[in-house]
């Protein structure tokens, strides 16, 4: 909050502020909770900021990337990191890059496997399966474009048999996101029950690998509530059979709490009985509340002494974009908000700047600042 005040005083808003000390403490606690359990890969798609990557690197076993651009970026920041390359729609150039640079390639379809085989170089792969099943209540279910259903994956047997340089190491399955610890463990049990006999049929029995994905719940309505890593780590470790390698690849649940998007109130007005606060910046900087359809949690730091204000009312916080969808939070009760106040949105450390449409209306880019802790 002190840093937010400093940035406001210097005219340096909007800005992202990343608390690297808090991130280090959080990911270290995750690592401790997983002791004796699965390998931990960080999903760079959540936030590939170089300082974020450097902070998490000592506590993770590797980095999961989902494009050639991510792979090159992560390799430049972390030259020695173990990399897993996943995601649908890989180009030939990306497959070739993955063969050279990635420890594991997550294959999404029989066609992709055939293209990978045609490269003719040794490569270690996990086949991604997309299992049908009960997914009610999840924040996000992985649908058809992701992986292969149990019927389609059968076509991989013949391809693998004809390309011994493509070495099958195991199965990848990320089925849904937004699950609490016990539900995520049950999903992992479902994956393992399907994957173990399938791999046995292929002869992949030497230290088979099972990437169980991510999807740990993050509660934007309560920034202090965290996923139960201790329970999850203990129960996942108990699922592994001798010789098996289990792996997970969380992203949002690792970095989301370490970031703030800090901005300032430009206008306060009432329209059709509703109060609005118009803020500098917008969802072209932090698209999270639009994609998740939620109210981004925030704190108001009073600075406005002159100009419009409202006390004790429900207020909708919006940005500067020419679209009614540019909303940070809808009808949230506030004690007071005024022109000039600083608004600090918490839980902005994942899927914020890096998924936003930066150049819409060509507003200035935000600043980036780091607290070392």
VOPAGU-2260 file (C-alpha; in pm, 1 decimal, decimal comma):
REM VOPAGU-2260
SITE   aa  ch    i         X         Y         Z
SITE  UNK   A    0       0,0       0,0       0,0
SITE  UNK   A    1     289,2     234,5      70,3
SITE  UNK   A    2     426,5     163,6    -276,1
SITE  UNK   A    3      85,8     241,2    -426,2
SITE  UNK   A    4      84,7     577,2    -249,9
SITE  UNK   A    5     434,8     650,7    -381,1
SITE  UNK   A    6     333,9     568,6    -736,8
SITE  UNK   A    7      27,4     792,4    -710,4
SITE  UNK   A    8     239,1    1078,7    -584,3
SITE  UNK   A    9     482,3    1043,7    -873,2
SITE  UNK   A   10     211,6    1011,5   -1138,7
SITE  UNK   A   11     316,1     653,4   -1206,2
SITE  UNK   A   12     -29,3     497,6   -1235,4
SITE  UNK   A   13    -168,4     265,1   -1354,4
SITE  UNK   A   14      90,8       9,1   -1251,6
SITE  UNK   A   15     134,0    -352,9   -1160,5
SITE  UNK   A   16     314,5    -412,0    -834,0
SITE  UNK   A   17     451,9    -761,7    -776,3
SITE  UNK   A   18     541,7    -860,9    -421,8
SITE  UNK   A   19     825,7   -1105,2    -488,3
SITE  UNK   A   20     883,5   -1161,0    -117,2
SITE  UNK   A   21     525,2   -1275,6     -68,9
SITE  UNK   A   22     549,5   -1492,8    -380,5
SITE  UNK   A   23     869,5   -1655,2    -254,3
SITE  UNK   A   24     706,2   -1734,6      79,7
SITE  UNK   A   25     393,9   -1876,4     -88,5
SITE  UNK   A   26     567,9   -2101,3    -339,9
SITE  UNK   A   27     809,2   -2223,2     -71,0
SITE  UNK   A   28     507,7   -2329,8     136,2
SITE  UNK   A   29     363,4   -2513,8    -165,5
SITE  UNK   A   30     696,0   -2690,5    -216,8
SITE  UNK   A   31     702,7   -2797,1     148,0
SITE  UNK   A   32     343,2   -2926,1     131,5
SITE  UNK   A   33     434,4   -3142,6    -168,5
SITE  UNK   A   34     737,3   -3304,0      -3,9
SITE  UNK   A   35     736,9   -3671,0     -98,9
SITE  UNK   A   36     460,0   -3606,1    -348,8
SITE  UNK   A   37     434,8   -3501,5    -714,4
SITE  UNK   A   38     686,2   -3304,4    -916,0
SITE  UNK   A   39     591,1   -2938,2    -938,0
SITE  UNK   A   40     603,7   -2756,6   -1272,4
SITE  UNK   A   41     491,3   -2392,6   -1293,0
SITE  UNK   A   42     252,9   -2310,0   -1580,6
SITE  UNK   A   43     415,7   -2002,4   -1735,7
SITE  UNK   A   44      89,7   -1903,5   -1907,7
SITE  UNK   A   45     -37,6   -1774,4   -1572,4
SITE  UNK   A   46     231,8   -1506,7   -1559,3
SITE  UNK   A   47     556,8   -1525,9   -1759,2
SITE  UNK   A   48     705,9   -1205,6   -1616,0
SITE  UNK   A   49    1082,1   -1256,7   -1593,5
SITE  UNK   A   50    1105,1   -1159,4   -1226,9
SITE  UNK   A   51     814,9   -1390,4   -1143,7
SITE  UNK   A   52     990,0   -1678,9   -1321,6
SITE  UNK   A   53    1317,6   -1612,7   -1141,5
SITE  UNK   A   54    1138,5   -1605,4    -806,7
SITE  UNK   A   55     954,0   -1935,6    -846,1
SITE  UNK   A   56    1240,6   -2121,6   -1017,6
SITE  UNK   A   57    1425,1   -2238,8    -703,1
SITE  UNK   A   58    1107,8   -2401,0    -568,3
SITE  UNK   A   59     977,0   -2583,5    -875,8
SITE  UNK   A   60    1099,2   -2884,7   -1071,0
SITE  UNK   A   61    1035,6   -2725,8   -1408,5
SITE  UNK   A   62     825,6   -2492,0   -1620,8
SITE  UNK   A   63     530,8   -2581,2   -1845,5
SITE  UNK   A   64     508,0   -2371,8   -2163,2
SITE  UNK   A   65     229,2   -2362,9   -2421,0
SITE  UNK   A   66     378,4   -2190,7   -2726,3
SITE  UNK   A   67     704,3   -2141,4   -2907,1
SITE  UNK   A   68     711,6   -1784,0   -2784,2
SITE  UNK   A   69     672,9   -1891,6   -2422,2
SITE  UNK   A   70     941,5   -2155,3   -2465,9
SITE  UNK   A   71    1193,5   -1907,2   -2606,3
SITE  UNK   A   72    1111,3   -1652,4   -2337,6
SITE  UNK   A   73    1141,4   -1898,4   -2049,5
SITE  UNK   A   74    1461,5   -2047,1   -2193,3
SITE  UNK   A   75    1613,1   -1697,5   -2212,1
SITE  UNK   A   76    1518,1   -1619,3   -1850,9
SITE  UNK   A   77    1592,5   -1966,2   -1707,9
SITE  UNK   A   78    1852,4   -2129,0   -1934,4
SITE  UNK   A   79    1875,9   -2450,1   -1730,9
SITE  UNK   A   80    1508,8   -2506,3   -1649,9
SITE  UNK   A   81    1339,8   -2835,3   -1730,2
SITE  UNK   A   82    1064,4   -2760,7   -1980,9
SITE  UNK   A   83     740,6   -2935,7   -2074,5
SITE  UNK   A   84     572,9   -2813,3   -2394,2
SITE  UNK   A   85     193,2   -2841,6   -2413,7
SITE  UNK   A   86    -110,6   -2683,1   -2572,6
SITE  UNK   A   87    -325,0   -2742,4   -2882,9
SITE  UNK   A   88    -244,2   -2631,6   -3236,6
SITE  UNK   A   89     133,7   -2661,3   -3235,3
SITE  UNK   A   90     296,1   -2554,2   -3560,8
SITE  UNK   A   91     571,5   -2754,2   -3732,1
SITE  UNK   A   92     820,0   -2490,0   -3618,0
SITE  UNK   A   93     703,2   -2524,2   -3258,5
SITE  UNK   A   94     724,7   -2903,2   -3268,9
SITE  UNK   A   95    1081,0   -2882,0   -3398,6
SITE  UNK   A   96    1166,3   -2631,6   -3125,5
SITE  UNK   A   97    1008,9   -2856,7   -2863,6
SITE  UNK   A   98    1216,1   -3154,5   -2983,0
SITE  UNK   A   99    1532,4   -2946,9   -2936,4
SITE  UNK   A  100    1448,8   -2773,3   -2609,8
SITE  UNK   A  101    1176,7   -2949,2   -2410,7
SITE  UNK   A  102    1222,2   -3243,9   -2179,8
SITE  UNK   A  103     864,5   -3355,5   -2248,2
SITE  UNK   A  104     618,4   -3278,6   -2527,4
SITE  UNK   A  105     247,8   -3312,1   -2446,1
SITE  UNK   A  106      80,9   -3447,6   -2760,5
SITE  UNK   A  107    -275,1   -3333,0   -2829,3
SITE  UNK   A  108    -385,7   -3550,2   -3124,1
SITE  UNK   A  109    -286,6   -3845,7   -3346,1
SITE  UNK   A  110    -212,0   -3599,3   -3627,6
SITE  UNK   A  111      21,3   -3401,7   -3402,1
SITE  UNK   A  112     193,8   -3724,7   -3301,4
SITE  UNK   A  113     242,6   -3816,6   -3669,7
SITE  UNK   A  114     394,1   -3476,6   -3745,2
SITE  UNK   A  115     622,5   -3510,3   -3446,0
SITE  UNK   A  116     731,9   -3855,5   -3567,7
SITE  UNK   A  117     817,3   -3717,8   -3913,5
SITE  UNK   A  118    1082,9   -3493,3   -3759,3
SITE  UNK   A  119    1278,7   -3814,5   -3706,8
SITE  UNK   A  120    1459,0   -3715,9   -3386,9
SITE  UNK   A  121    1447,2   -3865,8   -3038,3
SITE  UNK   A  122    1171,4   -3708,6   -2832,1
SITE  UNK   A  123     996,8   -3798,6   -2507,6
SITE  UNK   A  124     620,3   -3752,0   -2507,4
SITE  UNK   A  125     314,5   -3767,3   -2287,6
SITE  UNK   A  126     -17,4   -3823,6   -2464,1
SITE  UNK   A  127    -291,4   -3590,1   -2348,5
SITE  UNK   A  128    -622,9   -3757,5   -2275,6
SITE  UNK   A  129    -953,1   -3576,1   -2230,0
SITE  UNK   A  130   -1185,6   -3794,8   -2025,7
SITE  UNK   A  131   -1560,1   -3747,2   -2016,5
SITE  UNK   A  132   -1717,3   -3734,6   -1674,4
SITE  UNK   A  133   -1892,1   -3524,0   -1413,8
SITE  UNK   A  134   -1751,0   -3171,6   -1426,2
SITE  UNK   A  135   -2034,6   -2972,3   -1267,1
SITE  UNK   A  136   -1931,7   -2684,3   -1044,8
SITE  UNK   A  137   -1586,2   -2638,2   -1196,2
SITE  UNK   A  138   -1463,5   -2292,9   -1293,8
SITE  UNK   A  139   -1345,2   -2416,0   -1632,4
SITE  UNK   A  140   -1382,1   -2754,2   -1805,0
SITE  UNK   A  141   -1133,7   -2852,0   -2076,0
SITE  UNK   A  142   -1346,5   -2927,4   -2383,2
SITE  UNK   A  143   -1287,7   -3091,8   -2722,4
SITE  UNK   A  144    -984,3   -2898,3   -2852,3
SITE  UNK   A  145    -776,1   -3022,1   -2560,2
SITE  UNK   A  146    -626,5   -3368,5   -2587,2
SITE  UNK   A  147    -782,7   -3688,8   -2718,0
SITE  UNK   A  148   -1086,5   -3879,0   -2600,5
SITE  UNK   A  149   -1037,3   -4250,2   -2519,9
SITE  UNK   A  150   -1145,7   -4347,8   -2871,1
SITE  UNK   A  151    -916,2   -4109,4   -3058,7
SITE  UNK   A  152    -609,9   -4189,8   -2849,7
SITE  UNK   A  153    -621,8   -4551,7   -2970,3
SITE  UNK   A  154    -488,9   -4432,6   -3306,6
SITE  UNK   A  155    -161,8   -4345,2   -3134,8
SITE  UNK   A  156     -63,0   -4712,5   -3088,0
SITE  UNK   A  157      18,0   -4764,9   -3456,4
SITE  UNK   A  158     202,2   -4433,0   -3487,8
SITE  UNK   A  159     421,4   -4507,7   -3186,2
SITE  UNK   A  160     494,6   -4859,6   -3312,6
SITE  UNK   A  161     624,3   -4717,3   -3639,3
SITE  UNK   A  162     837,7   -4444,0   -3481,2
SITE  UNK   A  163    1051,6   -4587,6   -3200,1
SITE  UNK   A  164    1239,8   -4257,0   -3169,8
SITE  UNK   A  165     916,9   -4110,3   -3027,6
SITE  UNK   A  166     936,3   -4242,7   -2674,2
SITE  UNK   A  167     611,8   -4266,0   -2483,9
SITE  UNK   A  168     672,6   -4171,7   -2120,3
SITE  UNK   A  169     319,0   -4140,3   -1992,3
SITE  UNK   A  170     -14,8   -3960,0   -1991,1
SITE  UNK   A  171    -109,2   -3595,4   -1945,6
SITE  UNK   A  172    -459,9   -3497,1   -1832,2
SITE  UNK   A  173    -578,9   -3153,6   -1725,6
SITE  UNK   A  174    -956,5   -3187,8   -1713,7
SITE  UNK   A  175   -1090,8   -2890,2   -1517,0
SITE  UNK   A  176    -997,0   -2586,6   -1311,3
SITE  UNK   A  177   -1130,2   -2429,7    -993,8
SITE  UNK   A  178   -1132,8   -2744,3    -779,4
SITE  UNK   A  179   -1070,7   -2767,9    -406,8
SITE  UNK   A  180    -814,5   -3015,5    -275,8
SITE  UNK   A  181   -1033,4   -3320,8    -222,1
SITE  UNK   A  182   -1218,4   -3277,7    -551,8
SITE  UNK   A  183    -888,9   -3241,5    -735,7
SITE  UNK   A  184    -761,0   -3560,1    -572,6
SITE  UNK   A  185   -1075,8   -3745,5    -684,0
SITE  UNK   A  186   -1018,3   -3620,2   -1038,0
SITE  UNK   A  187    -660,0   -3745,9   -1019,9
SITE  UNK   A  188    -784,3   -4087,3    -909,9
SITE  UNK   A  189   -1011,0   -4092,6   -1216,2
SITE  UNK   A  190    -719,2   -4009,5   -1443,7
SITE  UNK   A  191    -495,2   -4276,2   -1292,9
SITE  UNK   A  192    -764,9   -4543,1   -1309,3
SITE  UNK   A  193    -792,7   -4486,8   -1683,6
SITE  UNK   A  194    -424,5   -4419,0   -1760,9
SITE  UNK   A  195    -255,0   -4708,9   -1583,7
SITE  UNK   A  196    -414,2   -4993,0   -1783,8
SITE  UNK   A  197    -384,7   -4793,5   -2107,5
SITE  UNK   A  198     -10,8   -4748,9   -2061,0
SITE  UNK   A  199      29,9   -5116,0   -1971,7
SITE  UNK   A  200    -119,1   -5207,1   -2310,2
SITE  UNK   A  201     146,5   -4995,9   -2482,3
SITE  UNK   A  202     428,9   -5150,0   -2281,4
SITE  UNK   A  203     505,2   -4819,0   -2106,3
SITE  UNK   A  204     569,7   -4968,8   -1763,3
SITE  UNK   A  205     920,0   -4837,7   -1683,7
SITE  UNK   A  206     868,1   -4544,1   -1444,8
SITE  UNK   A  207     546,8   -4426,0   -1614,3
SITE  UNK   A  208     468,8   -4056,8   -1579,2
SITE  UNK   A  209     130,6   -3903,6   -1506,6
SITE  UNK   A  210      90,2   -3528,9   -1543,2
SITE  UNK   A  211    -228,6   -3450,9   -1350,9
SITE  UNK   A  212    -250,0   -3087,9   -1461,2
SITE  UNK   A  213    -334,2   -2790,5   -1244,0
SITE  UNK   A  214    -672,8   -2639,5   -1167,2
SITE  UNK   A  215    -631,4   -2556,3    -797,4
SITE  UNK   A  216    -918,0   -2336,7    -676,5
SITE  UNK   A  217    -864,5   -1962,8    -635,8
SITE  UNK   A  218   -1137,7   -1765,3    -457,7
SITE  UNK   A  219   -1156,6   -1406,4    -583,0
SITE  UNK   A  220   -1434,8   -1331,9    -333,4
SITE  UNK   A  221   -1195,7   -1397,6     -43,4
SITE  UNK   A  222    -829,7   -1310,0    -111,1
SITE  UNK   A  223    -724,9   -1461,9     222,6
SITE  UNK   A  224    -868,2   -1806,4     145,5
SITE  UNK   A  225    -613,0   -2042,4      -5,8
SITE  UNK   A  226    -611,1   -2385,7    -163,1
SITE  UNK   A  227    -533,7   -2658,0      93,2
SITE  UNK   A  228    -192,3   -2761,0     -34,8
SITE  UNK   A  229    -112,9   -2969,3     274,3
SITE  UNK   A  230    -415,3   -3197,2     236,6
SITE  UNK   A  231    -368,7   -3214,4    -138,3
SITE  UNK   A  232       1,4   -3299,0    -116,2
SITE  UNK   A  233     -56,1   -3576,7     136,2
SITE  UNK   A  234    -343,7   -3736,8     -55,4
SITE  UNK   A  235    -178,7   -3711,5    -397,8
SITE  UNK   A  236     140,4   -3871,1    -263,7
SITE  UNK   A  237     -69,7   -4163,7    -139,2
SITE  UNK   A  238    -204,6   -4226,5    -491,3
SITE  UNK   A  239     135,4   -4303,5    -644,4
SITE  UNK   A  240     232,9   -4664,0    -695,8
SITE  UNK   A  241     597,9   -4778,4    -677,1
SITE  UNK   A  242     799,8   -4655,1    -973,2
SITE  UNK   A  243     539,5   -4402,2   -1089,5
SITE  UNK   A  244     618,2   -4034,6   -1138,8
SITE  UNK   A  245     329,2   -3797,1   -1067,1
SITE  UNK   A  246     352,4   -3436,8   -1181,9
SITE  UNK   A  247     134,6   -3126,3   -1149,2
SITE  UNK   A  248     148,6   -2790,4   -1326,6
SITE  UNK   A  249     -36,5   -2516,0   -1135,9
SITE  UNK   A  250     -19,5   -2155,7   -1249,4
SITE  UNK   A  251    -286,4   -1920,6   -1114,9
SITE  UNK   A  252    -274,9   -2065,6    -762,3
SITE  UNK   A  253      99,6   -2001,1    -747,7
SITE  UNK   A  254     127,4   -1635,4    -851,4
SITE  UNK   A  255    -216,3   -1473,9    -829,5
SITE  UNK   A  256    -174,6   -1348,0    -471,8
SITE  UNK   A  257     156,7   -1173,4    -539,1
SITE  UNK   A  258      26,9    -908,4    -779,7
SITE  UNK   A  259    -160,9    -579,3    -748,1
SITE  UNK   A  260    -299,8    -355,8   -1021,0
SITE  UNK   A  261    -292,6      -1,9    -887,0
SITE  UNK   A  262    -476,7     288,1   -1047,3
SITE  UNK   A  263    -661,5     610,8    -970,2
SITE  UNK   A  264   -1015,4     748,7    -985,5
SITE  UNK   A  265   -1077,3     995,6   -1268,0
SITE  UNK   A  266   -1450,2    1056,3   -1222,2
SITE  UNK   A  267   -1742,5     966,9    -994,9
SITE  UNK   A  268   -2096,1    1001,7   -1129,1
SITE  UNK   A  269   -2450,2     873,2   -1101,4
SITE  UNK   A  270   -2645,0     737,1   -1399,9
SITE  UNK   A  271   -2992,8     583,2   -1393,3
SITE  UNK   A  272   -2977,2     547,6   -1018,6
SITE  UNK   A  273   -2637,6     371,6   -1016,4
SITE  UNK   A  274   -2304,3     511,6    -898,8
SITE  UNK   A  275   -1995,3     469,8   -1116,8
SITE  UNK   A  276   -1628,7     535,6   -1052,9
SITE  UNK   A  277   -1426,1     576,4   -1371,7
SITE  UNK   A  278   -1064,4     468,9   -1322,0
SITE  UNK   A  279    -746,8     529,2   -1516,2
SITE  UNK   A  280    -655,5     217,9   -1719,6
SITE  UNK   A  281    -901,0     -66,2   -1755,8
SITE  UNK   A  282    -949,5    -426,0   -1855,1
SITE  UNK   A  283    -705,5    -377,5   -2143,9
SITE  UNK   A  284    -450,1    -396,0   -1862,2
SITE  UNK   A  285    -620,3    -653,6   -1638,7
SITE  UNK   A  286    -869,5    -862,0   -1831,8
SITE  UNK   A  287    -922,7   -1103,7   -1540,9
SITE  UNK   A  288   -1260,0    -972,9   -1415,9
SITE  UNK   A  289   -1402,1    -988,4   -1770,2
SITE  UNK   A  290   -1279,7   -1339,6   -1843,1
SITE  UNK   A  291   -1385,6   -1469,9   -1500,7
SITE  UNK   A  292   -1702,9   -1256,0   -1484,1
SITE  UNK   A  293   -1632,1   -1156,9   -1126,2
SITE  UNK   A  294   -1565,0    -853,9    -910,6
SITE  UNK   A  295   -1191,0    -801,0    -877,5
SITE  UNK   A  296   -1116,5    -747,1    -505,7
SITE  UNK   A  297    -986,2    -400,2    -426,8
SITE  UNK   A  298    -886,3    -152,3    -157,7
SITE  UNK   A  299    -955,6     221,4    -178,8
SITE  UNK   A  300    -673,8     445,4     -54,7
SITE  UNK   A  301    -820,6     792,2      13,7
SITE  UNK   A  302    -643,9    1076,9    -163,8
SITE  UNK   A  303    -927,4    1273,5    -320,4
SITE  UNK   A  304    -990,5    1598,1    -139,5
SITE  UNK   A  305   -1171,8    1788,0    -413,2
SITE  UNK   A  306   -1410,7    1686,2    -685,5
SITE  UNK   A  307   -1699,4    1439,2    -700,6
SITE  UNK   A  308   -1731,6    1169,9    -433,8
SITE  UNK   A  309   -1989,9     929,1    -296,1
SITE  UNK   A  310   -2027,5     796,5      57,7
SITE  UNK   A  311   -2187,0     472,0     176,7
SITE  UNK   A  312   -2311,4     347,5    -160,9
SITE  UNK   A  313   -2280,9      59,4    -404,0
SITE  UNK   A  314   -2042,2     159,6    -681,4
SITE  UNK   A  315   -1945,5       1,4   -1013,8
SITE  UNK   A  316   -1578,9      49,3   -1097,0
SITE  UNK   A  317   -1506,2      87,8   -1470,3
SITE  UNK   A  318   -1209,9     177,9   -1690,2
SITE  UNK   A  319   -1144,1     409,6   -1982,1
SITE  UNK   A  320   -1241,7     182,4   -2269,9
SITE  UNK   A  321   -1529,5     252,5   -2509,1
SITE  UNK   A  322   -1720,4     -62,7   -2418,6
SITE  UNK   A  323   -1970,2    -140,9   -2140,2
SITE  UNK   A  324   -1769,0    -455,9   -2072,7
SITE  UNK   A  325   -1476,7    -256,6   -1932,1
SITE  UNK   A  326   -1575,5    -332,3   -1571,0
SITE  UNK   A  327   -1349,9    -411,0   -1275,5
SITE  UNK   A  328   -1627,5    -470,7   -1022,7
SITE  UNK   A  329   -2006,5    -422,9   -1016,9
SITE  UNK   A  330   -2215,6    -261,6    -744,2
SITE  UNK   A  331   -1970,8    -311,8    -459,9
SITE  UNK   A  332   -2045,4    -131,3    -131,4
SITE  UNK   A  333   -1782,9     130,2     -44,2
SITE  UNK   A  334   -1755,8     364,2     253,2
SITE  UNK   A  335   -1632,9     643,1      29,2
SITE  UNK   A  336   -1474,8     683,5    -311,8
SITE  UNK   A  337   -1368,0    1012,9    -466,2
SITE  UNK   A  338   -1187,4    1156,3    -765,2
SITE  UNK   A  339    -814,3    1125,5    -696,5
SITE  UNK   A  340    -840,9     819,5    -471,8
SITE  UNK   A  341    -604,8     531,6    -540,2
SITE  UNK   A  342    -762,7     190,9    -602,4
SITE  UNK   A  343    -544,7    -115,2    -553,3
SITE  UNK   A  344    -683,9    -435,6    -705,5
SITE  UNK   A  345    -543,1    -743,8    -538,8
SITE  UNK   A  346    -508,5   -1096,4    -684,7
SITE  UNK   A  347    -359,7    -951,5   -1002,5
SITE  UNK   A  348     -57,2   -1179,9   -1020,6
SITE  UNK   A  349    -197,0   -1426,8   -1276,6
SITE  UNK   A  350    -388,7   -1405,8   -1605,8
SITE  UNK   A  351    -396,2   -1027,0   -1584,0
SITE  UNK   A  352    -158,0    -822,1   -1799,4
SITE  UNK   A  353     -44,9   -1116,1   -2011,9
SITE  UNK   A  354    -397,3   -1203,9   -2137,2
SITE  UNK   A  355    -516,9    -847,0   -2188,6
SITE  UNK   A  356    -583,6    -663,4   -2517,0
SITE  UNK   A  357    -310,6    -406,8   -2458,0
SITE  UNK   A  358    -347,2    -189,1   -2764,1
SITE  UNK   A  359    -722,2    -131,1   -2768,0
SITE  UNK   A  360    -768,9     249,9   -2785,9
SITE  UNK   A  361    -387,9     283,8   -2758,8
SITE  UNK   A  362    -386,1     398,7   -2396,7
SITE  UNK   A  363     -44,4     410,7   -2223,7
SITE  UNK   A  364      95,6      83,2   -2093,1
SITE  UNK   A  365     109,3      35,6   -1714,4
SITE  UNK   A  366     429,9      47,3   -1516,5
SITE  UNK   A  367     580,0    -260,8   -1351,1
SITE  UNK   A  368     733,8    -251,6   -1005,7
SITE  UNK   A  369     876,4    -520,4    -779,8
SITE  UNK   A  370     895,0    -552,0    -402,3
SITE  UNK   A  371    1173,1    -786,8    -298,7
SITE  UNK   A  372    1041,9    -850,5      53,4
